[in-house]
């Protein structure tokens, strides 16, 4: 039996996986001076402080989907000592989880987000991880070669959670993906589908990258992709 092209079994699996992911989120039993949201990943309790001042300082469900995948696929995606850069790190959950899983992480976002990002990363990784994460500014498409030279900035993984949303910088985002990717770099990208311009970005992306769907969660309107640069494409 199918409902709108989706079998009952697929719909049930989606709901169960979405519920499993969202159960990793908890809230404090007592409200204190500093508000925070709690998460369980990498066998650790993680406390995230959010800000309502800008989109980048709010944690979106796509980050939880990506973290859940990494946490439950440690053998297939062994991050120990891997070089990782996260785009649009926001509140820092993905950076924190990948650091706790042993990676060397460069966490990036816009200048107005970095204060809260540094606070969350330091609070949750100090004394708990193999490599201290590095936080730095990255405005997509700007000063890429100067600040992230291809000769030395070699990444095993690029992490991106909910970086494609309604904004005028999708061309710059694509340029940034292309610059940071070597032939061996794997992109892990969780995307929430909202509007047509964002959906069409996936079509453009597929012309430059081989794309594999890892999760499809219609109940959350989120898909998780793995991608590699197509061989022979211009860097």
N, C-alpha and C positions, 0 to 999 in steps of 0.2 A: 504494500500500500504506500502511495506517495502523496505528500501534501506540498503543492507548489513546487514540484520537481525534487523534493527532498523526502527520502524514505523516513518512516517512523523511527527506524533504528538509528539513522544519522541524526535526526532531530533529538532523540533521547541522548545520544552520545555527546552532542553539542551541549545540551543542558547540564549533563553530569560533569563534563569537563569545566564548563564555565563556573558551576557551583564549587568545584574543587579549587579552582583558582581564587575565587572571591573569598573562600574560607580562610585564606592566608592573611586576610586583613582583620585587624582587631582594633578596638578603641580602648583608651584607658578607663578603668572603672571609676576613677575619681578625676574630676576636672581640676587641673592645677593652673598656675599662672601662665605657663607656656603650653599652648595647645599642640598636640601631636597626634599622628596616626601610626598604628603599629602594624608590622608585617612579619611573617615568619618565612625566611628563606635561608638556604645554606645552613640549616640547623641553628640559626641565630634569630634572636628577636631584634628587629630593626625599628627604630623610632624616627619618623619623618615629620619635620615641621614644614607646614605649607604657608603660603602667603596668598592673599586674594588680590594683591596689587597688580599681578600680571599673569598671563596664561602659563608662562614657563615655570612659575613657582607653585603650581597645583599638580598633584599626581593624578594622571589619567590611567584608566584600566589597561591600556595597551602595555604600559610598563610592567604591570603585574603579569600579563600574559607572557611577555618575553622572559621575565624572571622565573616564572613557573617552568617554562620550557627548559631553560638552562639548568635549573635545579633538578629536574627529573630526567635529564639526558646528559648526565655528567660523563658517562663513558663515551658516548658518541661525540660530544662536544667538550673535550677535556680542556679547560681553560688554564690549567696550571702553567705559569710562566709565559703565557701567550701575551703578545702585545695587542692591546685593544684601544680603540678610540670610540667614545660615545658622542654622537651628535645630539644637540638639544637635550642635554642631560636633565634639565628641569630641577626637580627636587633631589635627584641623585640616586634613586632606588636602584636602577640598573647598574650604575657605577659601583655602588656599595656591594651588590650581590656578586658581580663579576670579580670584584676585589677579594671578597670573602672566599670565592672559589679559586683564588690563587693567581689571578691575572695581573699584569702590569697595565694599569688603566690610565688613559688620558681622558679627562671628563671636560666637555666643552659646552658652552652656551653663550648667550649675549651678556654684556657687562652688568645689566641691572638684575640678573638672576644669580650672579656668581657668589654674592655674600651668603644667601640662604643655602646655595648648593655646597659651598665650602663648609658651612656649619654642619649640615647633615652628614656629609662624608666624613669629616673629622670625628664627629660624635659617634659614628657607627663603625669606623674602621680602625681607629687608633688602638694599637696593641692587639688587634684581632686578625690582621691579614698579613700575608707574606710580603707584599709590595705596597708601599704607600701610594695611593692614587694622586695623580697630578691634575689640578684644576686650572683651566686656562680659557681665555676668551676665544671664540670663533664665530665671526660673522660670515655666513655662507657666501662663498664666491669672492671674498676679499682677502688679499695678501696671502693666498694659499701657499705659493711657492716660497715666499719669504719666511713664513711662520711654520710651515709644514713641508719642508723640501723633500721631494721624492727620493733623493739619494739617501737620506737618513731616516725619514719618517715612514718606516715600513710596518704595516699593521697586519696581524693575522685575522683580526675581526674588526668590523665596524658595527656598532650597536646603534639602533635607531628605533625609538618608541614614540609613535604619534607625532612624527616630524612633518607629516603632510597634512596640512589643514588649510583653512581659507586664509591665505596670505599671498602677497605679490612676489614671493621670493622662491618660487618653485624652480625657475631656471637656475638660480644660484645654488639651490640645494642639489640639483642634478650635477652641476659643475663641481661641487664639493665632493659628491660621491665619486665622480670620475677621477678627480685629482688624488684622493686618498687611497684609491684601490690599485693594488698591483694585481698581476695575473693570479696570484695565490690568495688574495684577500677574500674572506667570506663576509658578506653582509647579512646580519640578522635584523629584520625590520618588521616591527609590529605596526599595523595600520588600522585605524578605525575609519570606515567608509561613511562619509557624510554627504558630500556634494559632488556634482559632476566634474568640476575642474580637478578635484583630488583623485577621483576615479580614473580620469584620463591620464593622470601622471603615471599610473601603473603601466598603461599602454606604451607611453614614451620610454619608461624605464626598461621595459622588456626589449626594446630595440638595441640597448647597450649592454644589458645584463641577462644572463641565464637566470630565470626565476623559478623557484620551487616552492610550492605551498606546503607549509608544515602544519599549520592549524587553520581551520575555518570555523569560526564561532559566530554564527548568525545571531544568536541571542544577545551577543555583545556588539554586533556589527564590526567585528575585528577579525583580521586575517594576519597570520604570521608567515613571513617569507624568509627563505634563504636565497642568496643571490651571489653570482660571481660574474666578473667582467667577461664579456665575450672576447675570445681570442681574436687578435687582428684588428680590434678597434683602436682608434687613436687614443692615446693617453691624454 
